[in-house]
Amino acid sequence: MGRPKNFNRMQVLEKALPLFWKRGYADTGLKDIEKATGVNKSGLYSEFKDKQDLYLAALRHYVTTRRRDTLSLEPQGWDNIEAYLKMRAASKDGNKGCFAVNSMREADLLPDEAQAIINENRNALKALLRRNIEAERTRLPAETITEMLSTFLSGLSIEINMKVGKSPPRKVEDLMRVLRAL
C-alpha cells in the first residue's frame, strides 16, 4: 500500500498557478514547481501525469474561478462593464494581467487543449459582455463592440503584465467615455 498524500490537489494548483503565470509554461521547470508547491516529483506525478497535465489543470482552475459575477448583475449595461474592467485593471493578488491572455503568448508551445480552454473562456466572457452591451441599445452592433472590448481587455492585460503605458484605471475611464458615447 502506498503512502497517503500529504497535500491536496487544489493547494497544488493554487501554488503552481502564480508560477506558470509569472514564468510561463516553457520557463517553468519541475524543480520550480516542487519548490513552489512543497510537493516532490513523485507526489506531483501521483496527482498529475506530467507538467503539461498540471498546467492544464491550473489553467482550468483559473478560468473557472475568475470573478465575473459583476457582468451578471441587473440591470445589465455599461455600469457592469465598467465595474468589471476596473476590477481587472486593479490586480490585488500580485499576478499581473490575465493568466489566459499571458498563456496566449506561448500558444505554439502549449497543447491544443490549452488553446481550447482559452477560447472557451474568451467566448463565455464575450457572451456576458455582449448581453450588457445589448442592454444599452447602441448604434453599432453589439457584436462589433464586444470584439473591440475583448481586444481592449487582452491589450490591457499585456500592458499590465509588461508594466507599460499609462495607468490601467485611467485607460478604463477613457474607454468607458467612448463606450457610453456609442
TORZA-793257 format. One record per residue: x, y, z of N, C-alpha, C in turn. Coordinates in steps of 0.001 Angstrom, whole numbers, plus 500000, padded with zeros to 6 digits. Layout:
N
XYZXYZXYZ
...
! end
This chain:
182
500836498830500000500000500000500000500887501242500000
500543502224499121501334503440499007501131504379500186
502025505325500293501916506327501356500744507255501070
500063507702502114498948508628501895499480509987501438
498667510669500617499050512008500164499030512968501349
500017513828501402500026514847502450499857516240501834
499145516292500721498827517555500064497466517401499409
496906518517499023495641518433498310495785519101496951
495089518561495990495180518988494587494955520495494445
493933521016495121493612522437494992494750523311495503
495386522903496587496513523670497111497678523672496123
497918522537495473498981522465494468498664523419493321
497423523409492859497036524300491758497189525763492157
496767526088493369496859527477493852498315527950493951
499222527033494234500639527401494353501371527346493013
500952526462492132501598526355490820501124527452489868
499884527861490001499314528862489094500136530147489027
500483530783490160501281532010490065502648531787489405
503189530607489571504477530290488951504346530246487426
503342529514486938503084529478485498502712530865484985
501976531612485775501524532948485388502730533866485196
503646533808486132504809534706486089505844534270485060
506146532966485013507253532484484190506824531901482856
505558531530482736505085530882481522505287529376481599
504689528696480665504759527240480623506187526767480350
506799527318479314508116526844478870509211527087479907
509128528212480609510190528573481546509950528092482976
508935527289483173508665526719484490509095525263484487
510091524944485304510595523582485383509991522820486549
510167521536486531509636520679487587510216521049488954
511501521379488988512121521795490258511433523058490803
511099523983489905510393525202490318509037524850490927
508344523914490292507020523505490765507135522816492121
508138521946492256508346521275493548508584522303494653
509425523269494366509749524291495363508520525137495707
507764525540494700506592526394494932505477525664495671
505300524391495371504182523642495954504546522906497224
505836522643497413506260521844498551505980520359498377
505677519966497141505377518563496836506487518033495934
507036516865496288508127516316495478507596515730494167
508541515383493297508206514911491957507265513702491983
507543512735492841506687511545492869505281511896493341
505163512832494273503845513281494710503089513990493606
503804514855492878503170515554491756502707514559490693
503573513574490396503216512597489369502142511623489835
501922511535491132500816510703491597499476511405491359
499510512734491232498289513523491049498116514002489606
499229514275488927499206514795487562500112513914486697
499727513704485438500526512844484559501916513432484317
501954514751484114503205515426483798503006516931483961
504009517698483587503924519151483717502776519701482882
502581519157481725501500519618480857500140519410481525
499945518259482141498688517969482830498473518945483982
499522519255484722499429520220485814499098521609485274
499747521994484187499488523293483577498032523402483137
497536522374482466496146522385482004495178522454483185
495485521731484245494637521781485442494662523183486055
495836523813486081495956525174486615495169526159485744
495256526004484442494524526874483520493014526693483700
492566525437483782491135525175484018490686525786485348
491509525619486367491200526194487684491075527714487579
491994528325486883491977529781486714490685530243486051
490346529640484919489179530135484177487862529848484893
487843528831485741486596528542486455486452529325487751
487522529942488202487435530689489462487527532195489275
487677532675488052487758534121487816486404534737488090
486402535843488742485150536504489111484588537276487931
483372536927487569482656537635486504481250537992486942
480947537791488214479581537994488678479094539417488435
480012540371488379479648541758488101478912541871486770
479293541061485807478695541128484471477307540492484411
476893539857485485475570539224485522474552540017486338
474983541117486927474077541909487758472998542578486922
471871542779487543470776543527486924470737544918487543
470471545937486802470255545919485364471577545754484612
471492545134483469472655544960482603473016546310481987
474292546478481634474677547713480961476106548131481228
476367549400480904477726549952480989478282549898482408
477446550106483415477944550099484796478573548751485144
477965547664484704478528546329484947479879546180484249
479927546625483007481174546512482243482265547356482895
481925548566483299482915549428483947483423548802485244
482536548260486047482948547625487300483868546437487022
483539545663486009484370544511485660485748544966485178
485795545964484303487071546466483791487933547043484915
487322547757485820488079548324486942488656547221487823
487868546168488038488372545049488827489565544405488120
489464544228486804490565543623486042491803544522486029
491588545835486034492713546775485983493444546880487314
492776546515488403493363546634489739493738545258490259
494888544771489845495340543447490284495814543533491719
495128542805492608495470542862494021496188541609494494
496238540581493657496802539310494117498270539135493747
498893540172493221500306540095492874500558539565491474
499552538954490871499694538484489497499340539621488560
499991539647487442499813540762486521499052540333485281
498052541143484935497291540862483731496370539676483919
496223538907482884495322537752482873496127536516482502
496032535479483299496781534252483038496444533670481664
495171533684481300494768533138480000495379533957478854
495356535277478976495957536126477936497462535918477897
498091535876479068499529535629479104499862534295478440
499013533304478645499232531986478043499164532036476523
498350532931475989498225533032474526499557533396473878
500422534056474625501733534428474067502596533210473799
502273532085474448503030530846474266502234529811473461
501279530255472708500345529342472030501042528225471265
502150528518470622502857527494469838503459526394470704
503683526683471979504303525715472879503288524920473683
502051525391473686501027524781474530500288523673473803
499764522727474556498945521683473930497655522293473366
497083521631472373495851522117471757494747522317472792
494735521483473806493708521587474845493777522928475570
494968523474475727495103524781476381494429525856475539
494654525807474234494017526782473347492499526645473397
492006525412473481490563525182473574490000525778474869
490709525611475971490281526174477257490252527696477173
491288528275476601491370529735476465490245530249475581
490000529593474461488926530035473558487557529920474215
487321528838474915486043528663475609485848529755476656
486908530074477375486862531129478373486561532483477725
487234532784476643487013534056475943485593534151475418
485087533057474875483718533068474342482691533276475448
482908532672476605481994532868477736482015534328478199
483210534910478263483325536312478655482645537212477623
482869536934476358482245537740475302480726537681475383
480179536538475710478719536411475823478193537316476946
478894537346478069478492538216479172478611539693478787
479709540036478136479887541422477690478795541809476693
478535540934475730477539541226474684476154541476475302
475760540690476291474446540903476928474361542293477568
475461542724478190475465544057478791475436545147477732
476126544935476641476134545916475552474761545989474892
474151544835474661472815544814474049471804545578474898
471965545546476203471048546254477096471125547767476894
472233548244476361472418549677476143471865550164474798
471453549251473952470857549589472642471735550588471872
472956550183471627473933551035470946473632551133469451
474197552155468834474031552321467385474843551292466620
476022550974467123476844549937466497476342548565466942
476559547541466115476149546198466536476888545768467812
476169545117468697476747544666469965477941543750469719
477874542920468687478976542002468381480258542766468058
480149543863467324481309544683466970481940545283468226
481112545842469099481621546440470330482228545371471234
481599544201471265482121543098472077483522542713471621
483730542607470326485056542254469804486087543325470145
485699544588470020486624545676470365486965545627471859
485964545382472680486169545315474128487048544127474504
486852543003473844487682541821474095489141542105473743
489351542775472632490711543139472230491318544117473232
490526545079473692490992546020474711491440545265475965
490623544305476412490963543541477612492266542779477443
492466542172476282493725541452476035494906542413476069
494763543532475392495835544522475379496123545071476757
495074545348477519495243545847478882495999544832479739
495633543566479594496317542513480362497794542443480015
498106542541478751499509542504478325500251543719478863
499649544893478762500302546100479271500509546035480780
499530545500481504499684545368482953500847544424483249
500908543333482517501990542360482712503349542971482388
503405543759481347504673544343480904504985545683481584
504032546193482355504190547473483053504497548609482077
503684548719481026503855549796480060502564550596479949
502683551791479408501504552616479176501069553361480430
500022554179480228499510554939481371498715554021482281
498289554534483393497662553700484420496433552966483880
496320551686484187495164550913483717493821551514484132
493653551993485382492352552590485720492010553787484831
493014554556484476492779555715483594492337555261482209
492939554182481710492539553645480411491098553159480443
490701552558481548489322552091481689488370553287481655
488714554345482374487869555547482370487744556124480966
488850556198480242488826556715478868487951555850477967
488116554538478083487320553619477263485833553762477584
485498553873478847484083553976479215483449555242478681
484206556325478606483679557555477987483324557289476530
484187556581475839483939556250474423482722555336474296
482688554275475103481583553315475015480233553982475303
480187554814476314478921555465476651478462556425475557
479381556858474715479015557749473613478455556977472408
478590555673472447478086554854471329476592554740471455
! end
